Structures are given as structure tokens and as C-alpha cells.
């Protein structure tokens, strides 16, 4: 016979309460502005500068940073990504300002 019983831990209240679990809101896809930023890597032995894409997220009003390769040949192709704080929101950046 297998059964599971909820045991109280450290004086926790084990009474069951009705919780309404709502599905996360689907935010869909939105365009976001992105710009190319150049920085130096402290780990790089050759001293080449790295390129980063800084994206203004339309869902959480924060900036997200994505690697874009080396400064000499940055990868700025159209991409899409998920917002970290709002995972149901997907943003894409079709154009990048340099």
C-alpha cells in the first residue's frame, strides 16, 4: 500500500486552502529596439574587443544583454529571445543601431 501524507514541518499549518492557479498570461511577440555596444573582455588573451547587443525589453522595461561575437565581425542578424522576468513574452530585434 502506497500513500502520501503531508507532515507538518517546524509548526507549519497543514490546513488545505483553495488556491486558484491561473495560467500565465500569454504576452505574445513584440519588436524591441537593440543597439550594439563594444566592450573589452578581461579573459581574452589577444585583447580583441567583444560586441554585445543591448535590448530594451518591451515587457519588463529593463535591458537584456546578448553576446554578438567580436567587434570586427559582430553578429547582428535578426533574432528572437524570451524575457527573463516575463517568460511568456518573446521579443525580437529585426534591426540593430550601431
Backbone bond lengths (Angstrom), bond angles and torsions (degrees), N, CA, C in turn:
res aa  C-N    CA-C-N  psi(-1)  N-CA   C-N-CA  omega(-1)  CA-C   N-CA-C  phi
1 X - - - 1.447 - - 1.522 108.39 -
2 X 1.316 115.85 124.64 1.460 121.41 176.51 1.515 109.72 -111.65
3 X 1.316 116.17 132.24 1.458 120.23 175.99 1.515 108.53 -148.23
4 X 1.295 115.07 153.92 1.449 119.47 176.65 1.518 109.12 -117.38
5 X 1.302 115.37 135.60 1.457 121.70 -179.69 1.527 107.56 -128.62
6 X 1.313 115.86 133.56 1.463 120.02 176.40 1.516 108.28 -80.86
7 X 1.310 116.94 117.99 1.450 121.97 179.07 1.522 110.00 -99.76
8 X 1.320 117.02 138.68 1.461 118.62 179.12 1.530 110.59 -71.87
9 X 1.315 115.87 135.77 1.453 121.43 177.62 1.512 109.57 -113.61
10 X 1.311 116.09 125.22 1.460 122.20 174.98 1.520 112.70 52.70
11 X 1.313 116.82 42.90 1.451 121.46 175.54 1.521 114.29 76.52
12 X 1.320 118.15 20.89 1.458 119.83 178.29 1.518 110.42 -69.42
13 X 1.295 115.08 150.12 1.456 121.28 176.83 1.521 108.52 -81.42
14 X 1.317 117.95 124.19 1.463 121.11 -176.63 1.519 112.76 -100.98
15 X 1.327 118.20 9.54 1.462 118.78 179.06 1.516 109.86 -68.59
16 X 1.293 114.64 137.71 1.457 120.85 -179.08 1.525 109.76 -81.12
17 X 1.303 116.21 130.84 1.459 120.56 175.34 1.518 108.35 -116.16
18 X 1.315 114.99 149.51 1.454 119.34 178.34 1.524 108.31 -78.94
19 X 1.313 115.81 118.55 1.452 120.85 176.99 1.514 108.31 -114.13
20 X 1.274 115.09 133.78 1.453 118.68 176.82 1.511 107.69 -94.02
21 X 1.294 114.90 111.53 1.461 118.78 178.65 1.516 108.21 -92.47
22 X 1.319 114.31 115.85 1.447 119.44 -179.36 1.518 109.30 -96.57
23 X 1.291 114.46 145.01 1.463 119.25 176.38 1.524 108.16 -69.04
24 X 1.342 117.24 144.21 1.462 118.41 179.49 1.521 111.51 -62.72
25 X 1.320 114.30 142.83 1.455 120.24 -179.09 1.523 110.29 -66.21
26 X 1.309 116.14 129.25 1.463 121.02 178.01 1.520 108.30 -81.16
27 X 1.312 116.02 116.54 1.453 120.31 -177.40 1.512 112.86 -92.18
28 X 1.324 117.59 -19.36 1.451 121.04 178.33 1.515 113.29 79.10
29 X 1.326 115.46 -152.69 1.458 120.99 -175.79 1.525 109.02 -120.04
30 X 1.332 115.56 140.67 1.461 120.52 -179.88 1.520 109.63 -142.04
31 X 1.325 115.73 150.73 1.464 120.78 176.90 1.528 109.27 -77.36
32 X 1.324 116.00 147.31 1.457 121.27 179.52 1.524 109.51 -135.28
33 X 1.311 115.29 145.36 1.464 120.03 177.15 1.522 109.44 -78.65
34 X 1.334 116.50 138.89 1.462 121.40 179.75 1.522 108.99 -133.68
35 X 1.329 114.92 148.55 1.463 119.33 176.04 1.514 109.36 -136.85
36 X 1.298 115.68 152.58 1.455 123.33 -178.36 1.525 109.14 -91.55
37 X 1.335 116.06 128.98 1.460 122.05 179.32 1.521 107.61 -125.04
38 X 1.307 117.30 135.79 1.465 122.33 -179.70 1.524 108.92 -103.38
39 X 1.340 116.07 135.88 1.465 120.97 177.97 1.518 109.35 -141.66
40 X 1.294 115.66 163.32 1.464 120.89 177.81 1.520 109.19 -100.82
41 X 1.330 115.61 137.31 1.456 121.02 178.84 1.514 109.21 -90.72
42 X 1.307 116.00 132.17 1.468 119.67 177.68 1.527 110.96 -78.09
43 X 1.335 116.88 -16.26 1.464 120.42 -179.86 1.521 112.73 -89.22
44 X 1.310 117.47 -18.61 1.464 120.86 -176.28 1.513 111.80 -72.85
45 X 1.311 116.59 129.61 1.454 120.69 -179.71 1.523 111.68 -82.22
46 X 1.336 116.66 -27.71 1.459 119.77 -176.56 1.530 112.59 -86.23
47 X 1.307 118.43 -7.59 1.448 121.98 177.04 1.515 114.95 75.34
48 X 1.336 118.03 13.94 1.464 120.26 179.23 1.517 110.14 -73.28
49 X 1.308 115.32 142.92 1.460 120.92 178.70 1.525 110.12 -79.81
50 X 1.320 114.97 146.26 1.458 121.55 178.96 1.518 110.07 -103.28
51 X 1.306 115.85 154.34 1.461 121.69 176.89 1.525 109.06 -108.82
52 X 1.316 116.11 138.30 1.458 122.74 177.00 1.519 108.45 -126.07
53 X 1.321 116.26 145.17 1.454 121.42 172.97 1.527 107.86 -100.12
54 X 1.311 116.74 121.79 1.464 122.15 177.45 1.521 106.97 -104.23
55 X 1.323 115.92 120.49 1.465 122.18 -173.37 1.518 109.75 -113.95
56 X 1.326 116.60 131.01 1.461 121.87 173.55 1.523 107.84 -85.26
57 X 1.331 116.25 106.78 1.466 121.16 -174.36 1.529 111.12 -70.88
58 X 1.337 118.38 129.43 1.459 120.64 179.26 1.533 113.43 -78.27
59 X 1.330 118.19 -8.36 1.460 120.68 -175.96 1.524 113.86 -99.81
60 X 1.333 117.11 -39.13 1.467 118.89 -175.10 1.527 113.25 -116.46
61 X 1.323 118.01 2.16 1.465 122.88 179.10 1.525 113.01 58.55
62 X 1.312 116.76 29.76 1.458 122.41 173.76 1.525 108.59 -116.37
63 X 1.311 115.59 177.53 1.453 120.14 175.97 1.521 109.03 -109.49
64 X 1.329 116.10 137.82 1.455 122.66 176.37 1.520 107.65 -112.79
65 X 1.324 116.43 144.72 1.457 121.67 -176.88 1.519 109.30 -114.67
66 X 1.340 116.53 132.72 1.452 123.01 179.60 1.521 109.45 -126.26
67 X 1.322 118.68 139.89 1.466 120.15 176.67 1.526 110.41 -68.70
68 X 1.335 115.74 144.67 1.467 120.15 -179.22 1.520 111.82 -131.25
69 X 1.319 117.72 17.23 1.459 120.02 177.06 1.513 113.21 88.32
70 X 1.310 115.90 -151.00 1.460 121.81 -178.32 1.524 110.90 -89.46
71 X 1.334 115.51 155.99 1.462 120.23 -179.91 1.527 111.61 -62.24
72 X 1.320 116.55 -35.85 1.462 120.43 -177.77 1.528 112.49 -64.11
73 X 1.329 117.79 -33.03 1.469 121.81 -179.71 1.527 109.93 -143.26
74 X 1.334 117.61 73.05 1.469 118.95 -178.51 1.525 112.04 -70.71
75 X 1.327 115.09 147.28 1.468 121.66 176.19 1.528 107.86 -93.31
76 X 1.305 116.44 102.65 1.465 120.63 -179.00 1.526 111.41 -115.96
77 X 1.318 116.23 24.05 1.458 120.46 -179.34 1.532 109.94 -61.87
78 X 1.322 118.19 158.38 1.470 119.86 177.46 1.530 110.56 -58.58
79 X 1.305 116.05 133.54 1.472 121.86 -179.52 1.519 109.53 -137.16
80 X 1.314 113.87 171.54 1.458 120.14 171.24 1.517 108.73 -140.39
81 X 1.307 116.61 154.67 1.452 121.30 -177.17 1.523 109.28 -155.43
82 X 1.331 115.82 164.87 1.467 121.30 177.95 1.521 110.05 -97.15
83 X 1.309 114.56 146.89 1.458 120.40 174.03 1.526 107.98 -73.40
84 X 1.313 116.99 135.73 1.458 121.14 -177.25 1.527 111.63 -69.61
85 X 1.317 117.71 -42.78 1.462 119.84 -176.46 1.526 113.06 -85.54
86 X 1.329 117.90 -19.43 1.465 122.17 177.20 1.523 107.86 -128.16
87 X 1.339 119.26 79.19 1.469 122.34 -169.99 1.529 115.61 -62.68
88 X 1.319 118.07 -13.44 1.464 117.62 178.07 1.524 111.47 -88.01
89 X 1.323 117.04 -0.59 1.457 121.04 177.76 1.517 110.80 -101.15
90 X 1.301 116.65 126.44 1.466 121.93 178.58 1.516 107.63 -113.97
91 X 1.321 116.16 129.46 1.451 119.03 177.93 1.517 109.36 -117.35
92 X 1.291 115.67 155.97 1.456 120.75 176.65 1.518 107.96 -135.00
93 X 1.319 115.59 153.26 1.458 119.53 178.40 1.514 107.69 -127.58
94 X 1.333 115.97 98.97 1.458 120.69 -176.20 1.528 113.39 -73.29
95 X 1.316 117.90 -27.50 1.467 121.08 -179.29 1.523 109.28 -133.55
96 X 1.310 115.45 148.69 1.460 120.37 -177.89 1.521 108.73 -123.47
97 X 1.331 116.13 131.21 1.467 121.04 175.72 1.516 108.63 -85.89
98 X 1.319 116.32 134.08 1.465 120.09 -179.56 1.505 111.18 -96.84
